[in-house]
Amino acid sequence: MSTGAVTRLVLLRHAKSAWPDVADHERPLGPRGLRDAPEAGRWLRDAGCLPGLVICSTARRTRETWALAAGQLGIEVPVRFDERVYAAEPEDLLEVVSEVPAEVRTLLLVGHNPGLEDLAVNLAQEPGDAVDAEVMGRLSEKFPTSAIAVLACPGSWQELTPGSARLTAFAVPRGAAPRLRNSPEGH
């Protein structure tokens, strides 16, 4: 990849999980997560953020998030499940990203907080205008479940350093809650 080429790093935090009496790594998605994960996939598709590769944590909630999001893309995407993404610090995530082949132009990383939020804030340049500042402000305030941050990264994956990327989008896709038949809102 030439130094002038721009790649996109897309960070997707897993959807809302349930809290059954299981090890943290084995926690499944909860009802809200099951609604939000497909909506995240629709957002990725509609925003044109179709990845060339997905690297996903091995945790159950991230795998389930990716499976539901992937079903909305309309294309098959290669996915790698990497245990290093689970409970990773930003430096660990950056190491995983640095191993991505140069041919991959859009990389989707499906993982956890605080690692994803810290990575996004760390990589993002100072906002250049009011719109950039607003997007960065929302990201810095909170990176909730199902949140998606998109960073434009000049150069190769190996050249990513703090402040080298531009935050181009931040979204928190949410699926519609089911309407109850007997509720006033359901009529």
Disulfide bonds with the S-S distance in Angstrom:
none
